[in-house]
């Protein structure tokens, strides 16, 4: 939240815990939802479509209007939006189809004079910055405060824990160079301030960079260059008061309550124990018979039909491959589904073992598959594993030769390819239905 001259704006607000099903604020906090309902904000800005940032495409904008919001607008790159003392300009990110960067200028008028000053804030959000945008941002400086996404989140590596390679535990060199070039007064390691359940293998495998490491690298940068920014850690709910000449702590937000130790940091451990999908499925609760039937019908009939509508993008499947889909119920019991995959053709082979060993394996809890189908649940909370084993030497060699991509898993492609913000749309429709009762 930013506040100046009586104007209050929110940037990518998350006001619930957990959010996106299995993401908990880190450090731990609670939200006073009754108090939040009484708060008044002048505008809410959403930077991009990931569900930890509230994503809105045109259909979602319509759904929001149907909930009663009148002023709902899409942003245009490089087009300034003025709200009170704030002007917000979206800038292009490296992955322009996914991310955007928010440039925020704040006009300040001193209470005891008519003098006007300004602050320049850059919210990099989750973005990587291309060279052209970096040059533009340098000319738009000098920057008072930059919110920098310090994590290199490893959600893809977590799909196959046994195959995960040790990542870099330091900031990418291009980030260091860009931070030095922008050289703000203050820099805040931000974004991805969440963590998963304590039993989730993802908890210690998603985030390889700690707050302490970020600050160490900023100190080292200052020692070897003209970089002079001070690193600020802003936990959820904490506040600062920033002026052109000074920065000081401010009263925390009353509607966000800290819980427990707030001086915590990310730990990363590739050797941390991982529960099987069977054990994880036991934690998720049973499906009704109707829900079970929906999952079975999808696996036996719908999956193949929907896959045939997709283009073949995975060279590994240029040759016929035996795919095994393992679906676990809430008792940890396994039902195997076998398919033959070639190009965009997927042929069910039934639930019995097919001749020869599987050449691709997908494991998922039945309840998560149902939620993906009916509630739009996103990849990060599916607790799905892909090829989390070692195959024959031939298959392993062909994985390597074709550079097989886990994200081209047949189930993932059917669930998500060409679909936008499925989780958010499902939640908005639930709100609409609730309001109509």
C-alpha positions in Angstrom: 0.0 0.0 0.0 1.2 3.5 -0.8 -0.2 6.6 0.8 0.5 10.3 0.0 -1.6 13.5 0.3 -4.7 11.6 1.4 -4.5 9.2 -1.6 -4.1 5.5 -0.9 -3.4 2.9 -3.6 -2.8 -0.8 -3.4 -0.4 -2.7 -5.6 -1.0 -6.4 -6.2 -2.8 -6.8 -2.8 -3.1 -10.2 -1.1 -5.5 -9.9 1.9 -6.0 -13.6 2.8 -4.1 -16.5 4.2 -3.6 -18.9 2.6 -3.8 -17.5 -0.9 -3.6 -19.5 -4.1 -4.7 -22.5 -1.9 -1.3 -23.3 -0.4 0.7 -20.1 -0.1 1.1 -18.6 3.4 2.5 -15.1 4.1 6.1 -15.3 5.2 6.7 -14.2 7.9 3.4 -15.4 9.3 0.6 -12.9 9.7 -3.2 -12.8 10.0 -5.6 -10.4 8.3 -8.4 -8.6 10.1 -11.0 -9.0 7.4 -13.6 -7.0 9.2 -11.2 -4.0 9.6 -10.1 -4.4 5.9 -13.8 -4.1 4.8 -13.8 -0.6 6.5 -10.7 0.6 4.8 -11.0 3.0 1.8 -8.6 2.9 -1.1 -8.5 5.1 -4.2 -7.2 2.6 -6.6 -5.9 -1.0 -6.9 -3.2 -1.8 -9.5 -2.6 -5.3 -10.7 0.7 -5.8 -12.5 0.3 -9.2 -14.1 -1.9 -12.3 -14.4 -0.2 -14.7 -11.9 -2.6 -15.7 -9.1 -0.4 -14.4 -6.4 -1.0 -10.9 -7.9 -4.7 -11.1 -8.5 -4.8 -11.6 -12.3 -7.4 -10.0 -14.5 -7.9 -10.6 -18.3 -10.9 -9.1 -20.1 -13.2 -11.8 -19.0 -12.2 -11.3 -15.4 -12.6 -7.6 -15.7 -16.2 -8.3 -16.8 -16.7 -10.5 -13.7 -15.4 -7.8 -11.5 -17.8 -5.3 -13.0 -20.6 -7.8 -12.4 -19.6 -7.7 -8.7 -20.4 -4.0 -8.6 -17.1 -2.3 -9.3 -17.6 0.5 -11.8 -14.2 1.8 -12.7 -12.3 -1.2 -14.0 -9.7 -0.5 -16.7 -6.9 -2.3 -18.5 -3.5 -0.6 -18.3 -1.4 0.3 -21.4 2.3 0.2 -21.5 4.0 3.6 -21.1 0.6 5.3 -20.6 0.5 7.3 -17.4 -2.4 6.9 -15.0 -2.9 9.7 -12.4 -4.6 9.1 -9.1 -4.4 11.9 -6.6 -0.7 12.7 -6.0 0.4 9.5 -7.7 1.2 8.9 -11.3 1.7 5.2 -12.3 3.2 4.2 -15.6 3.4 0.5 -16.7 6.7 -0.4 -18.3 7.6 -3.4 -20.4 9.1 -6.4 -18.8 11.4 -8.9 -20.5 8.5 -11.4 -20.7 6.0 -8.8 -21.9 3.2 -11.4 -22.3 3.3 -12.2 -18.6 4.8 -9.4 -16.5 4.9 -5.7 -16.3 6.9 -3.1 -14.2 5.2 -0.2 -12.4 6.9 3.2 -12.3 5.4 5.3 -9.6 5.9 9.1 -9.3 4.6 10.8 -6.1 4.1 14.6 -5.9 4.7 15.9 -2.4 3.7 19.3 -1.0 5.2 20.4 2.3 2.6 21.2 5.0 4.4 24.4 5.9 5.1 25.8 2.4 4.0 25.7 -1.2 7.2 23.9 -2.2 6.6 20.8 -4.3 9.0 17.8 -4.3 8.7 14.3 -5.7 9.5 10.7 -5.0 10.3 8.1 -7.7 9.5 4.5 -6.9 10.0 1.5 -9.1 8.2 -1.7 -8.5 9.9 -4.4 -10.6 7.3 -6.9 -9.3 8.3 -10.4 -10.6 9.9 -9.1 -13.8 13.2 -9.5 -15.5 14.3 -6.3 -17.3 15.5 -6.1 -20.9 18.3 -3.8 -22.0 15.9 -1.3 -23.7 13.7 -0.9 -20.7 16.7 -0.7 -18.4 18.0 2.3 -20.4 14.6 3.9 -20.2 14.5 3.4 -16.5 18.0 4.8 -16.0 16.9 8.0 -17.7 13.7 8.1 -15.6 15.8 8.2 -12.4 17.3 8.9 -9.9 15.2 6.4 -8.0 14.3 6.9 -4.3 13.0 3.4 -3.7 13.1 0.2 -5.8 11.1 -3.0 -5.0 13.3 -5.8 -6.4 12.1 -9.4 -6.9 15.0 -11.2 -5.1 13.9 -14.8 -5.5 14.6 -17.1 -8.5 11.6 -19.3 -7.8 12.1 -23.0 -8.7 8.6 -24.2 -9.2 9.6 -26.2 -12.3 12.4 -28.0 -10.5 10.0 -28.9 -7.7 7.9 -30.9 -10.2 10.6 -33.6 -10.1 12.6 -33.5 -6.8 14.8 -36.5 -7.8 15.9 -34.7 -11.0 16.5 -31.3 -9.4 20.0 -29.9 -9.8 21.6 -27.7 -7.2 20.7 -24.1 -8.2 22.7 -20.9 -7.8 22.2 -19.5 -4.4 23.2 -16.0 -5.4 21.5 -13.3 -7.4 21.9 -13.6 -11.2 24.8 -11.4 -12.4 22.6 -9.4 -14.7 20.4 -8.4 -11.7 23.5 -7.1 -9.9 24.5 -5.1 -12.9 21.0 -3.7 -13.3 20.7 -2.8 -9.6 24.0 -1.0 -9.8 22.9 0.9 -12.9 19.7 2.1 -11.3 21.4 2.8 -7.9 18.4 3.9 -5.8 18.5 5.4 -2.4 16.7 2.4 -0.9 16.2 -1.1 -2.2 13.6 -3.6 -0.9 13.9 -7.4 -1.6 10.2 -8.0 -2.4 7.7 -10.3 -4.2 7.2 -14.0 -3.4 6.9 -13.3 0.3 5.2 -16.6 0.9 5.9 -20.2 1.9 4.1 -23.5 1.6 2.8 -25.9 4.3 5.4 -27.4 6.7 4.8 -30.9 5.2 5.2 -29.8 1.6 8.4 -30.8 -0.2 8.1 -27.5 -2.0 8.7 -25.5 1.2 12.5 -26.0 1.1 12.9 -26.3 -2.7 11.2 -23.2 -4.1 13.3 -20.4 -2.8 17.1 -20.7 -3.1 18.0 -17.1 -2.1 17.6 -15.8 1.5 17.1 -12.2 2.7 20.5 -12.4 4.3 22.1 -13.4 1.0 20.4 -10.5 -0.8 21.7 -8.0 1.8 25.2 -9.5 1.7 25.3 -9.0 -2.1 24.1 -5.4 -1.8 26.9 -4.8 0.7 29.5 -6.4 -1.6 28.2 -4.3 -4.5 28.7 -1.1 -2.5 32.3 -2.1 -1.7 33.2 -2.6 -5.3 31.3 0.2 -7.0 29.5 3.6 -6.5 26.4 1.8 -5.4 25.1 3.4 -2.2 21.5 2.0 -1.7 20.4 1.0 1.8 18.7 -2.4 1.9 15.3 -2.4 3.6 13.4 -5.5 4.5 9.6 -4.9 4.6 7.7 -7.8 6.1 3.9 -7.9 5.5 2.2 -5.2 7.5 5.4 -3.1 8.3 5.5 0.5 7.2 8.0 3.3 6.5 7.7 7.0 5.9 9.8 8.2 3.0 10.6 11.7 2.0 13.1 13.2 -0.5 15.6 13.6 2.4 14.9 10.9 4.9 13.4 7.5 5.7 12.0 6.5 9.1 9.9 3.7 10.5 6.1 4.2 10.6 3.2 2.7 12.4 2.4 -0.8 11.1 -0.8 -1.5 9.4 -3.4 -2.2 12.1 -5.3 -4.7 10.0 -2.3 -7.0 9.5 -1.3 -8.8 12.7 2.2 -10.4 13.0 2.2 -14.0 14.4 5.3 -15.4 16.0 8.9 -14.6 15.1 9.1 -12.1 12.2 12.9 -12.3 11.9 12.8 -15.5 9.9 14.4 -16.3 6.6 14.2 -18.8 3.7 16.1 -22.1 4.0 16.8 -24.2 0.9 17.6 -27.9 1.1 17.6 -30.3 -1.9 18.1 -33.1 0.6 15.0 -32.3 2.7 12.7 -35.4 2.9 9.9 -35.6 0.5 6.6 -37.4 1.2 5.2 -39.6 -1.5 2.2 -38.4 -3.4 0.3 -41.2 -1.8 1.1 -39.7 1.7 0.3 -36.2 0.6 -3.1 -37.4 -0.8 -4.0 -38.6 2.6 -3.8 -35.0 3.9 -6.2 -33.5 1.4 -9.5 -35.1 2.2 -11.8 -37.4 0.3 -13.9 -36.7 -2.8 -17.6 -37.4 -3.0 -18.6 -40.3 -5.3 -19.8 -37.7 -7.9 -16.4 -36.0 -7.7 -14.6 -39.3 -8.1 -16.7 -40.2 -11.1 -15.7 -36.8 -12.6 -12.0 -37.6 -12.2 -12.4 -41.1 -13.6 -14.4 -40.0 -16.6 -11.8 -37.4 -17.4 -9.0 -39.9 -17.2 -10.8 -42.5 -19.3 -12.4 -40.4 -22.0 -12.0 -36.6 -21.9 -8.3 -36.4 -21.5 -7.5 -38.1 -24.8 -10.1 -36.0 -26.7 -8.8 -32.7 -25.3 -5.2 -33.7 -25.9 -5.9 -34.3 -29.6 -6.9 -30.7 -30.0 -3.4 -29.5 -29.0 -0.4 -29.1 -31.3 2.5 -31.4 -30.7 5.3 -29.2 -29.2 7.4 -31.8 -27.4 10.0 -33.6 -29.6 10.1 -36.4 -27.1 6.6 -37.4 -28.2 7.5 -37.5 -31.9 8.0 -41.2 -31.3 5.3 -43.4 -29.6 5.7 -43.2 -25.8 4.1 -45.2 -23.0 2.6 -42.7 -20.5 1.5 -43.7 -17.0 -0.9 -41.4 -15.1 -0.9 -42.3 -11.3 -4.0 -40.9 -9.5 -4.1 -41.3 -5.7 -7.3 -41.1 -3.5 -7.5 -39.8 0.0 -6.5 -43.2 1.4 -3.3 -43.2 -0.6 -4.6 -45.9 -2.9 -3.4 -45.7 -6.5 -5.2 -46.1 -9.7 -3.0 -46.2 -12.8 -4.1 -45.0 -16.2 -2.0 -46.1 -19.2 -1.8 -44.2 -22.6 0.2 -44.3 -25.7 1.3 -40.9 -26.8 2.5 -39.9 -30.3 2.4 -36.3 -31.5 -1.0 -35.0 -30.5 -2.6 -38.4 -30.4 -3.2 -39.9 -27.0 -4.7 -43.4 -27.0 -6.0 -44.9 -23.6 -4.7 -48.3 -22.9 -6.9 -49.0 -19.9 -5.9 -49.4 -16.3 -4.0 -52.6 -16.7 -0.2 -52.7 -17.2 0.8 -52.3 -20.8 3.7 -54.3 -22.3 7.0 -52.5 -21.6 7.9 -50.0 -18.9 6.4 -46.5 -18.9 8.4 -43.8 -20.6 6.7 -40.9 -18.9 5.1 -40.9 -15.4 2.7 -38.3 -13.9 1.6 -38.5 -10.3 -1.3 -36.5 -8.8 -3.8 -36.6 -5.9 -7.3 -37.2 -7.2 -8.6 -34.3 -5.1 -6.2 -31.9 -6.8 -7.0 -33.2 -10.3 -10.7 -32.6 -9.5 -10.0 -29.1 -8.2 -7.9 -28.3 -11.3 -10.8 -29.4 -13.5 -13.7 -27.8 -11.6 -12.2 -25.0 -9.5 -9.4 -23.8 -11.7 -6.7 -24.7 -9.2 -3.3 -23.6 -10.4 -0.1 -25.6 -11.0 1.7 -24.4 -7.8 -0.8 -26.1 -5.5 -1.5 -29.3 -7.4 1.2 -31.3 -5.6 1.9 -33.0 -8.9 5.2 -34.8 -9.8 6.4 -35.5 -13.2 9.1 -38.2 -14.1 10.2 -38.2 -10.5 12.1 -41.4 -11.0 14.9 -42.8 -13.1 14.0 -44.7 -16.3 16.0 -47.0 -18.4 19.3 -45.8 -19.9 17.6 -45.6 -23.3 14.8 -43.4 -22.0 17.1 -41.2 -20.0 19.3 -40.7 -23.1 16.3 -39.8 -25.2 15.1 -37.3 -22.6 18.5 -35.6 -22.9 18.7 -35.7 -26.7 15.2 -34.2 -27.2 15.6 -31.8 -24.2 12.3 -33.1 -22.9 10.4 -30.4 -21.0 8.4 -31.3 -17.9 5.9 -28.5 -18.6 5.0 -30.4 -21.8 3.5 -33.1 -19.7 0.3 -34.3 -21.3 -1.9 -33.7 -18.3 -0.5 -30.2 -17.6 -1.0 -29.2 -21.2 -4.6 -30.4 -21.2 -5.3 -28.6 -17.9 -3.7 -25.3 -18.7 -2.6 -24.7 -22.2 -4.4 -21.8 -23.7 -6.2 -21.1 -20.5 -5.9 -17.9 -18.6 -6.3 -17.2 -14.9 -8.5 -20.3 -14.3 -8.2 -20.1 -10.5 -9.1 -16.4 -10.3 -12.1 -16.7 -12.6 -13.4 -19.6 -10.5 -13.1 -17.5 -7.3 -14.8 -14.5 -8.9 -17.7 -16.7 -10.1 -18.0 -18.1 -6.6 -18.2 -14.5 -5.2 -20.8 -13.6 -7.8 -22.9 -16.7 -6.9 -22.6 -15.9 -3.2 -23.8 -12.3 -3.8 -26.8 -13.6 -5.7 -28.0 -15.9 -3.0 
